[in-house]
Amino acid sequence: MSSIRILAFGASLTEGYHSLGYEFHPYTLRLSQLLRSSFETVDINNAGVSGEAILSGTMLPRLKQLLSSAKNKYDWVLILAGTNDTVRDQQKASIIFDTYKLLINECHKHEARVLAMTLPET
């Protein structure tokens, strides 16, 4: 068995908030349990920041910093972002999508595979 290193990146849903913020349970906890059956070492960094939005302009610089400062490269980056943006401003969907692509490209620059998750139904 080998090891896997994952960066979970996003806002409150990644951090672990759900049920309109009344409950907290990061999906990364369950993911780690599931992956342990296939990998000897599972290292998941939960980099969810509640309230963060793609349109705020903070996500791309934060992702760049996380990737460039990592002592070991991430095998995968899981991105779940944009929910706060669509709730606040549905008129800018194309800008959200374009910025999402920039997030993905940044991961590829650091040789990480990307799982870009779709937004959950509201």
N, C-alpha and C positions, 0 to 999 in steps of 0.2 A: 504494500500500500504506500501511497505517496502523500504529499501534502498539497493543500490548496490555500491560497491567500486571496481574500475578497474584500473589496471596498464597497459598502452599501452607502450610496450617496443620494441625498434628497432632503426633503423637509420633514414635517411632523409625522407623516405616514411611515417614513423610514425610521425616524427616531422612535416611533412606537405608539403614537397616539392614534386612537380610533374611537368609534362610537361618539362622534362629535366632540372628542377631547375628554370624554368622561372615563375612558379606560386607557390603560397603557400596557402594551405588550409588543415589543419589537419583533417583527417577522424574522429578524436575524437569529433570534434564539432558537426557533423551530428549525430554521434552515441549517443551523450548525448541528443540531441533533441529527437531522436527516443525512447530512454529508459525512458524519462520523462513521457511518456504515461502509463508506467507500474510500475514505481517506484517513490515514494515520494521524495527520495533523490538520486541523481546520482552524484558520485564523481569519476571523471576520471583524473588520473595523466598521462599526456603525457610525457613519458621519451624517446623520440626520440632524437638521436644525429646524426646529418648529418655527413656522411663520415665514420662512424664506421663500422667495419667489424668483423665478427665472428673470422676470422683467425688472427686478430690483438691481440687477447688475452685480450681485455678490457671488452668485453660484459659480460662474466660470473661474474667477480668480481664486475662490476657495478650493475648487477642484484642482486647479493647477498647483496650488501650494501643497495639497495633500499628496498628489502624485509625485511631485518633485522632491518632497522632503521624506518620502518613504525610504526606510533603510533597505527594504527588499521590495522588488516590483510586485504589483498585484497581478494575479492571474486573471481575475475578473473584476469588473466594476459593474455593479447593479445600479441603474439610475431610475429613480421614481421621482419625477419632478414635474411641476407645471400645474398641479391641482390648485394651489393658491392663486395662480395667475388666471386660470379659467373661471374661478369663482369671482374674482375681482374685475376682470376685463376680458370678456370673450371677443371683443373686437380686434384683439391683437394676436390672434391664433397663429398667423404666419410668422410673426416675430418670435413667438414662443417656440414654434417648430424650428426655425432657423437657429435659435440659440441652443436648442436641444441637440441639433446636429453638431454645433461647436463643442458641446460637452463630450459627445461621442468621439469626435476627431481628437480631442485632447487625450482621451483614454488610449486611443490607437497610437498616438505619439509615444506613449509610455509602454507600448507593447502589451496592453491589457485587452482582453476580450471584453465585449460589452453586452449586457442584457438590459435593453431599454424597455422598461415596463410601461404598459398603457395606464392611463388614468382610470381609477375606479369609478363606477357609476355613483352618482350622488343621490 
